Amino acid sequence: MLTIHTAELLVTGPTGTGTGPAPLPGGAVLVEGDRIARVGPYEELAAAYPHARARSWPGVLTPGLLVRGGDELLERTYYPDDPYEITELGAEPISGAEALADLKMTEPRWGNSARRGTQKLLARGVVAVAGRFTSPAVRTAVVRSGLTVVPPAPYEGPASLDPLAGRTAAEEAFHGVLEPGAPARFAVFAVSGPAELLVEGPTTCVATVIGGRLLHRRR
């Protein structure tokens, strides 16, 4: 199936380097299967592919984001099950050896926690995680989520669900570029562009697409 995703602004990759394409107002990506088939103005793609499904999003469409410290976030942080554990444990993620020891974690419980953690990442436009996973249950949850796993990357400060934490520009967190033949892996944020995304943060995400599938959509 062909799908055209369009937004008020299309950013296909890092800007400001003088080498990449400029942001395109009203730009769109044509997705065929799990790949990007074409990139260009929405009117042009819609005219060339009149039978394609069209999805129009507010804000800016960019490459999906990469989060660092994925093993810390998913193997050494517990995400309480909402609503069943919120009264007892609260809604915030739990980390630290002593706190985790009190939870008496099991492999299946780690897997369920990782599944909830990956949903939080998808809701922030994350399409890839940097880390090395040793828990089979966590590794399975990550694979099933659709997130790409890449080798660990250095970062300062504590691991964060925010892929923009410690970045000086939102483009530094982009994973890949949007071009014909590339994986259909991108996100849409309800902001005017990358500069505002860095300020407002990734919780402005309205949609995350991986492998051509819409895996997160803000309700």
HELIX and SHEET records of a PDB file:
HELIX    1   1 TYR A   42  ALA A   48  1                                   7    
HELIX    2   2 GLY A   70  GLU A   75  1                                   6    
HELIX    3   3 ILE A   86  LEU A   89  1                                   4    
HELIX    4   4 ALA A   97  LEU A  103  1                                   7    
HELIX    5   5 GLU A  107  LEU A  122  1                                  16    
HELIX    6   6 PRO A  136  SER A  145  1                                  10    
HELIX    7   7 ALA A  170  ALA A  173  5                                   4    
HELIX    8   8 PRO A  194  GLU A  200  1                                   7    
HELIX    9   9 PRO A  202  THR A  204  5                                   3    
SHEET    1   A 4 LEU A  24  PRO A  25  0                                        
SHEET    2   A 4 LEU A   2  LEU A  10 -1                                        
SHEET    3   A 4 GLY A  27  GLU A  32 -1                                        
SHEET    4   A 4 ARG A  35  PRO A  41 -1                                        
SHEET    1   B 6 LEU A  24  PRO A  25  0                                        
SHEET    2   B 6 LEU A   2  LEU A  10 -1                                        
SHEET    3   B 6 ARG A  53  PRO A  63  1                                        
SHEET    4   B 6 PHE A 186  PHE A 189 -1                                        
SHEET    5   B 6 CYS A 205  ILE A 210 -1                                        
SHEET    6   B 6 ARG A 213  ARG A 217 -1                                        
SHEET    1   C 3 LEU A  65  VAL A  67  0                                        
SHEET    2   C 3 VAL A 126  ALA A 130  1                                        
SHEET    3   C 3 THR A 148  VAL A 150  1                                        
SHEET    1   D 2 THR A  77  TYR A  78  0                                        
SHEET    2   D 2 ILE A  94  SER A  95 -1                                        
END                                                                             
